[in-house]
């Protein structure tokens, strides 16, 4: 399944939807305003929270925890990389690696060594939208939560 995700997912006071490839609303993202660190919620279209994302503060490299129903399900850590961006994710769904070139939004998301999703601006022609192509046997919400974390880290780095 493909999703359309807007660049810089969260900006001050902004709530928005993530769309499927046909342009239908699929997820809602809401950010916590006036909080220390990034705090975002991913909802399904019925208004049920699917995941909660929270930035861990005072870390040398960016680190985020992803929660489902109040329980931590994944820890996302940015790795030191000379070219591009690399992330390690330890989760209850398996071990994930993300490698990519952040300036043009081309990423591969690998689970236990196999590509399970790709992120690319090439899927959609809109300048502020990129595509997320997720294998059908993956948890769409979880993959989108990972993409939200990547977006937060990249835009935080680009703004500093």
N, C-alpha and C positions, 0 to 999 in steps of 0.2 A: 504494500500500500504506500502511496506517495502522499506527502503532506506539504503544504505551503506554509513556510514560517518567515515572518518578517525579520529583517535585520534589527539588531538592538532590541531584543524581545521586550525588555522592561525599561521604560523611562519614567521619570518622576510622575506618579499619579496615573499611570496608564494601565488600563485593563484591555485585553483584546482577545481575539479568537485565533486559533490555529485551524486552518482549513484542510480538507482533503483535496485530492488532485482535481476534483470537479468543482471546487470552490465552495463546498458546503462546510459550515462550521462543524468542527469535530471536538476541539478542546477549548476551554477558556483559561487564560492565565491572568492571575491577579497578583499584584505586588503589594507588599506591606510598606506603607509610607511612614516616614519618621522612625525607622529602625536602624540599629547598628548592623551593618552587613546586609547582604542580599537575603531576602526572605520572600519566596514566591510560592503560590499555590497553583496546581494544575487541576482543573475540574473537568468532568465529562459534561455533556450537554444537558444532563438531568440535574446539574448543580451539585453532584456528589464529588467530594475531593478525591482525586486519584492519587496524587503525590504532593508532598510538601518539601520544598527545597530550602536549606538554610546554609549560609556561608559560615565557616568556622573562622573566627577572627584570630589575629596575632599568630599567623603562620608565615613561614618564610616563603612558601609558594602557595598559591590558592588551593583551598580545600573546601569541599561542600559535602553535606550529608543529605541524602534523599530519604524521606520517610513515607511510609504507607500506613495509614490508620494509626498514626502516632508512634510507630515502631521504625527504627532505622533499618533500611533495606540495602543501602549502598553508601560507600564512601568514595568520592571522586577526588583524586589528587593530580595536580599538574606536575609533570616531570620536567626536569631541565633538558632543553633541546636547543641545539645550535641553529637549526633550520626548521621552521614550522612549529607545530605544537604537538605535544604528546601528553596523554593522560592515562592514568591507571585507575581502574574501577574495580573495587572488591564489592561483590553484591551477593544477595541470596539467589540471584538468577545465574550466577557464574562469574567468571573473571573476564573483564572487558579491557581492551586497549583501544585508544583512539589516537590516530595519527593523521596529521593534515597540514595543509598550507592555509593558515588563517586569513590571509589578506584576500584570497579569492574564494573562501568558503568551500574548499574541497577537503572532505574528511572521509575516512573509512572507520567504521565502528566494528571492531572484531570481538567476538565472544569465543573464548577458548581457542583462539587461532583462526577462526572462520569469520569472513565478512558477513555481518547480519544487517548492516545498514550503511548507506552512503549519504553524505550531505554535499550538495553542490549548487552553485548558482546556475549551472548549465541547464537544470531541469526546467526552470522558468525564466522568462525573458525580462521580468520586471526588475528594475534596478534595486529595489529594496526588499526583494523576496528571494528566498532560496528554497530548494527542494530537499526533502528528507525521504529517501526511499528505504522502507523497512520491510524485511522479510516477513511473510505472513505468519510464520510460527513464532515470532517475537512479540513481546508485550509492547504494543504501540506507545502506551503512556510512559513506560519506563524509558524507551528510546528517546521520546520527545523530552522527557525530563533531563536526560543526558545532554541533548542538544541545547536546552535552555542553559544548563551549567556552562557549556562551552561558550555560548554567546555571551554570558555574563563575564566570564574570565577574559575573553578576547577584547570586549569593549572596555572593560575596566583597565586592561593593559594599554589599550590604544589611547585612553584618556589621561594616562599618567606619563 
